[in-house]
């Protein structure tokens, strides 16, 4: 039988906060992070963050990619894709190169697209 985190494709995550675990404080890593418990604090990594179905984060997330199947109350900054799954809830702003919200996913906030080297015209001098 496949475990829930295996279904999300994160069984190889370097840092895992499992269901029933509560953490208060900031979390920084250079590897993938999977949260299926509760974390109050900011999450920062140069890799990917996955918030599992039972995961709850109260804080900001900065990562390469972010997948939310649980709940986030805070801002998300992803250099790549931010993905709110059908069971996911985000109450905060999302800044990402790509944003995907599945049917049933909840997003309350503002979104912005990151500009990676593209020239924007800001007006005449």
N, C-alpha and C positions, 0 to 999 in steps of 0.2 A: 504494500500500500504506500503510495507517495505521500510524503509529508507536505503540509501546506507551503512551507518555504521552498521546497523542491518544485512545486507547481509554479511559483513565481520566478524560478530560475536562479535562486540565490544560495543554493546549498553550499557554494564555495566562498561565501562571504567571510572576510577576515575577522570582522567584529560582529558579534551577534548578541543582541539583548533579547532574551527569550521571553515568552509569555509568562506572566506572573512576576517578572522582575521590574522593580522601580528604581530609576536612577535620577538623581538630582545633581546637576552640574554639566559643564560643557564637555563635548566629546569631539576629539580631533584625531584624524587618522589619515594615512596615505593609501589605505585599501578600502575595499567595499564594506559597507555597513548595512546590517539588517536589523531592524527594530520591530519586534513583535510584542514588546512589553511597553512600559511607560517611561518617557524621558522628559524631564523638565530642564531645559538648557539648550544651548545652541549646538548644532552638529556641523562640522566642517571636515571635508575630505577632498582629495584630488581625484577620487574615484566615484563610484556610484553609491547612492543611498536608496534603500527600499524600506518602506514602512508597510509591514504586513497587515493582514486583516484585523488583527487584535492590537496593532501598534498605535500608540498615542504619543505625539510629540507636542510639547508646549515650548516653542522656541524657534529660532531661525535655522534654516538648512542651506548650506552652501556646498555644492558638489558638481561633479561632471554631469551626472544624470540623476534624476530623482523619480522614483515610482512610488505612488501613494495608493495603498489599498486600505489603509486605516484612516487616522485622523491627525491633521496638523493644524495647530493654531500658532501661526507665525509666518514670516516671509520666506520664500524659496528663491534661491538664485542657482540656476543650472547653466553651465557652459554649453551643455548639449540639450537633451530632451527632458522636459518635465511631463510626467504621465500620471493623470488622476484616473485610477481604475474605477469600475462600476460601483465598488464598495467604498471608494475613497472620499474623504472630505477635507477640503482646505479652506481655512478661514484666515486669509492673509494675501499678500501680493505675490505674484509669480513673475520672475524675470528669467527667460530661457531662450535658447536659439529656436526651439520647437516646443509647442505646447499641445498635448493631446488630452482630451477629456472624454472618457467613455460614457456611453449612455448610462445614466443613474449616478454618475460621479457628481459631487457637489463642490463648486468653487465659488466662494464669496470673497471678492477682492478685485484688484486690478491686475492686468497682465501687460507685460512689455516684451518685445522681441529684442534680444541682444544683437548688437551690430558687431560682427567680427571682421573689421577691416574694410567694410564697405564705406564709401564716401557719402556723407549726407550733406545736402545743401542746406545751410542754415539761414541764408538771406544775403542781400547785397550790403556792401560796406559803403 
